[in-house]
Every structure is written in structure tokens, then in C-alpha cells.
């Protein structure tokens, strides 16, 4: 049985989105005085909005 869909067909279907994924690292001071780092991935429509993250 032959394949119905080729890799080229799959690549054509996938569209590029205008969303940019950025890793956001936030520092948090604990009660003992040390610092912890919290990381999360954030999706932004425009890379210039990176300065508005908190």
C-alpha cells in the first residue's frame, strides 16, 4: 500500500504563525534571603513587547 501523503504535502499545510516564543526568567527573593529563578515560555505577537513582561 502506497503512502497517501508525502513530506512535501505536510510542509505545504503547515503555515508560519506570527507568534514568537520567548523564554522569560524572573528572579524571586525567598524568606531566607536567597534568590530563585522562575522560567516560563511566553508567546508574543511582536518581539518589541518583550519589555512589557513582568
DOPAVO-929322 format. One line per 4 residues: number of its first residue (from 1); for each residue x, y, z of C-alpha. Coordinates in nm, 3 decimals. Layout:
NUM = X:Y:Z ~ ...
***
This chain:
1 = 0.000:0.000:0.000 ~ 0.150:0.333:-0.106 ~ 0.166:0.645:0.108 ~ -0.117:0.890:0.055
5 = 0.067:1.194:0.184 ~ 0.428:1.294:0.122 ~ 0.653:1.512:0.335 ~ 0.618:1.794:0.079
9 = 0.240:1.784:0.124 ~ 0.278:1.812:0.500 ~ 0.517:2.107:0.467 ~ 0.272:2.293:0.245
13 = -0.009:2.257:0.500 ~ 0.191:2.399:0.789 ~ 0.165:2.776:0.794 ~ 0.406:3.006:0.974
17 = 0.243:3.194:1.257 ~ 0.324:3.550:1.354 ~ 0.375:3.445:1.716 ~ 0.723:3.449:1.871
21 = 0.803:3.226:2.169 ~ 1.036:3.377:2.430 ~ 1.181:3.227:2.750 ~ 1.101:3.460:3.040
25 = 1.320:3.429:3.352 ~ 1.205:3.602:3.670 ~ 1.401:3.631:3.996 ~ 1.219:3.589:4.327
29 = 1.374:3.660:4.667 ~ 1.289:3.396:4.928 ~ 1.233:3.450:5.301 ~ 1.582:3.322:5.377
33 = 1.737:3.592:5.158 ~ 1.841:3.376:4.865 ~ 1.712:3.410:4.510 ~ 1.516:3.164:4.298
37 = 1.469:3.177:3.925 ~ 1.131:3.105:3.767 ~ 1.130:3.024:3.396 ~ 0.834:3.011:3.160
41 = 0.779:3.026:2.786 ~ 0.570:3.321:2.671 ~ 0.416:3.366:2.327 ~ 0.423:3.722:2.194
45 = 0.278:3.865:1.875 ~ 0.551:4.127:1.849 ~ 0.908:4.097:1.976 ~ 0.904:4.464:2.082
49 = 0.653:4.375:2.358 ~ 0.926:4.187:2.546 ~ 0.996:4.490:2.763 ~ 0.637:4.491:2.896
53 = 0.671:4.148:3.063 ~ 0.671:4.133:3.443
***
